[in-house]
């Protein structure tokens, strides 16, 4: 059970499900491909540190309707333009929050961190 069984959206690299996972070291969360172990798909989106959980809601702007993520940050952790409690689609969010995501592995260029 748990969030690792709930798909966020299809992987842009291999088509398997992306799922929300906890980092093994250092704490924090990331979205990773379920086929990492079997097919060695390396797609991963590392999220800013803080509490994160999957929303029941899906993004209506993205064609593949990924699940929204609910974040809870410490005051001052991110710029003031990003509230301490923030629900968003990490794939189409175009606010300053986007600068705090890091994508590794293959995927669409617009999903990779710039700078």
N, C-alpha and C positions, 0 to 999 in steps of 0.2 A: 504494500500500500504506500501511500504518501505521494508527494508531488512528483517524484521521479517516474511515476507511472502515467501521469497526465501529460499528454502532448501539448506543447506550446504552439508548434506549427511544423510543417515539413522542413527538413534540412535543405537549404539552397544548394548544397554540394552533392548530396547523394540521395535525397528524397525520404530517408528514414525520419522518424520523429525526433524533434529537438525537445529536450526536457530540462526542467529547472533542477540544478544540482548544487550541493554544498561543496566548497573546496575542501580537500583532505588536509591541507596545511594552511595556516594563516587566516582561516575563517573566510567568510564571504561566500558569495554565490556566483554561479555562472549558468548560462544556457549551453548545453552540450548535446552532441548527437548521440542517440542511443546505439548507433552502429560503430561507436569508437572501438570497442573490444573485438567485434567480429570482422568489420570491414576496414578498420583503422581510419575512419573518417575523422579528421582533426578539427572540424568546425567547432568553434566555441566563442561565445560572447561573454566577456567578463564584466560583471556588474559592479557598480560602486558599493563599497562596504556599507552595511546597514541591514536591517531586517527586510526581507523580501518574500512575498508569497504570490501565488497565482490567483488572479481574479476569476470569478465565474463568468465575467464578461469577455467578449471577443472584440477585436478591432474591426470596425465597419469600414475603415479606409483602405486597409490592405486586402488584396485579392484573395489571399489564403486565410484570412480572418484569424490571425494568431491571438492567443489569450493575452489579456492585459496583465501587467505586473503591478503589484501594490508595494511601494517602498516606504520605509520609515527610517528617516535619517536623524542624527543628532543635530541640534541647532548649531549653525556655523560650519557644518561639515561640507556643504555645497554652497554655491553662491546664493544670495538672498532671493534671487528670482525663482529658485526652485524650493517649493514648500517642504517642510519636514515630513509631511505625509503626502505622497505623490503617486497617483495611479496613471500609468501610461502604456502605450505600445512602444516597446524599445526598438521596433523595426521601422517605424515611421515618425517617431517623435522628432520634431525639428527645432526644439527649444535648446537652450544652453545645456540642458541635461545630456544631450547627445554627445557632448565633449567628454563626458565621464564614462563612456562605454568603450571597451576595447574588444575588437573582433579578431580572432586568429583562425587560420585554416582557410580553405577556399570558400568562396561565396561571392555574392554580387559586390562589385566595388563600392557601391553606395553604403554597404553595411560595414565597411572597414573604417577604422578611426582615421581621421585626417589630422596630421600634425603630431 
